Each structure stands twice: as structure tokens, then as C-alpha cells.
Amino acid sequence: MKKLLNLFCVALIAVSAMFVSCSSDSNNDDSAGGPLDTPKYESSSALYNITDANSAYKSIEFTASGNYVITKNTGSRAAAPTFISPIDATRSVTYQNIIYGTYTKNGDTYVLDGFGTITVKGGANNAVSLDITTTDGTQITVGAQPQAQYSSSTKTNMLCRTWIFSKIRVSGSYQGTSFDRTFNTYEEYDKEMRGGDGGSVYPQQVIFTKSGTYVVFYTNGMLAVSTWKWDNEEAGTARYSWNYESLNDPSKSGTINIAFEGSQLLITESVSGGQGTTISVVYYLVEVQ
């Protein structure tokens, strides 16, 4: 299966990897907060699943950091990674069934850069209606149901925001040879660990949401939208899958370790295999401001 961030491509190592979980700090309480400020749109973050069968849209999500992800009512939301145009915050980006961009709020109305506006109105039995006006002047109203969100806790509140990569640490052993290297750029990692020319594709930005959405943006404009949940929040382990139906299937999903050093997010993913191979990669990320 696909790795969390597709960085386990060390050229010297060709093994059938199996996932192993890693230990973490045990800091977890039921209060909000931590060393990170609350994201600007935390109170506005939500995932709305469209209930109108004839709607052009399947779901609309607003993230705590001011990103939006719209899934068209065609194909699968988890069909990723897919190739899109480079990210541009002044417009929306569309590929196949995903529309992505940034948003601001004007009262009860979301203003989606490059897409239009969406006003959320309350309804009965927790249902809502969405008044959508696109940039070409098209106006529609659709019914929607908010998706349940993960409960607030220190780790969840700190994790669920938009992140950008800072550095990569790769350690482990291969055929009895140990290594432990830290790279400040992916170009360094690509050249020294993979024998590349520094031009390979690598993940640049990551979003986690309380609705269980996990998004990765790559340097060449690739976009991957998938799902995650805590496996053991106290231990800091989480499970992810590129197929929404496989999140609870250990054979079709992977585990990662989530920890924090001050305001930095550390994501650790490990593999072990034949010929005495063990690899641990730690991705260091900082919040996108």
C-alpha cells in the first residue's frame, strides 16, 4: 500500500515493508490548548456531506486553518494521489473530482477564493442547507449533514491544522550498517539517500482535520485526500488509509507516531524487512501561518 507521505523510497533498500507502531510522549488530557495558538477558523471548521442525490457536489469541508476541500459527486474522494496544477492561494485548484483553495469568513458566509461563496443555514435534525453561489453567478441550494468530529483534546487540537515541512531525519540499519542522518531539505535527502538529482516529487504541505480528513500536497502539484483516526491517542499513534473503507483494516491501513516538540509536529513512520533492514523516518513540520 501507499506510504503516508511516500518518502520510503530509499534506493538501496528493496524490501516488502511491514508497518510497526512507535512510542510517543504520553501527554494527553481532555483540555484544549498546548503551545500552539488556536487556528483562525477553528470554530468554523466542518465537513458537510451533501444529501441531495442530484447535487454536483458530494461533500464540502472547511478546515481550521482556512482551507477548503470540495468533492464533486463523481468518483471517489479517496482516489489519490492525483495530479493538479500548482497551488495558488488566489484561486481554486481543480483536478477530476476535487476542488481546493483557501477561504475567509464574512458573517455566516464562507468566501472561497476562486470558487464563490457558501452560506450555511440551520435545519431540523442537525441537517443544514448550503446556499452556493459560484464565481460565474450560478446559484443553488443543497441539503447537507455535518459529519461528526473527533472530540477536542490537547493532541487533537494541536494536530488538526495545516502544516509545512521543515526537515527529515532518517535512521536505521541495512545489512548491518547503521545510519542516522538529518536533512534540512528534501533535495539533500533525495541526493544522499536515494541517489537522485534533487528533482524528485515530495510532500510539501499536510492538513489534518477533526472530521478525519488527511490531505497531502506535493511539490509538483500532486494532491492526495484520505482519512485518519487515533489508534491510541495516549500513546500518540494514529492510523491512516488511502481507502476510506479500509481505515479499520490493519492489513490495508498504516500506523504513524504523532508527537510534538514545542510548536513542531513530528510524524514518525517505521518499516522493517529482510536483510536486517529497519528504517525510521521522522518528518518535522511547522504550522502554516
Stockholm file with secondary structure:
# STOCKHOLM 1.0

chainA/1-289         MKKLLNLFCVALIAVSAMFVSCSSDSNNDDSAGGPLDTPKYESSSALYNITDANSAYKSIEFTASGNYVITKNTGSRAAAPTFISPIDATRSVTYQNIIYGTYTKNGDTYVLDGFGTITVKGGANNAVSLDITTTDGTQITVGAQPQAQYSSSTKTNMLCRTWIFSKIRVSGSYQGTSFDRTFNTYEEYDKEMRGGDGGSVYPQQVIFTKSGTYVVFYTNGMLAVSTWKWDNEEAGTARYSWNYESLNDPSKSGTINIAFEGSQLLITESVSGGQGTTISVVYYLVEVQ
#=GR chainA/1-289 SS CCCSSSCCCCTTCCCCCEEECCCCCCCCCSSCCCSSCCCTTGGGCEEEEECCTTCSEEEEEECTTSEEEEEESSSCTTCCCEECCCCCTTSCEEETTEEEEEEEEETTEEEETTTEEEEEEECGGGCEEEEEEETTSCEEEEEEEECCCCCCCHHHHHHSSEEEEEEEEEEEEETTEEEEEEESSHHHHHHHHHCCCSCCCCEEEEEECTTSEEEEEETTSEEEEEEEEEEETTTTEEEEESSGGGTTCTTSCEEEEEEEETTEEEEEEEEEETTTEEEEEEEEEEECC
#=GC SS_cons         CCCSSSCCCCTTCCCCCEEECCCCCCCCCSSCCCSSCCCTTGGGCEEEEECCTTCSEEEEEECTTSEEEEEESSSCTTCCCEECCCCCTTSCEEETTEEEEEEEEETTEEEETTTEEEEEEECGGGCEEEEEEETTSCEEEEEEEECCCCCCCHHHHHHSSEEEEEEEEEEEEETTEEEEEEESSHHHHHHHHHCCCSCCCCEEEEEECTTSEEEEEETTSEEEEEEEEEEETTTTEEEEESSGGGTTCTTSCEEEEEEEETTEEEEEEEEEETTTEEEEEEEEEEECC
//
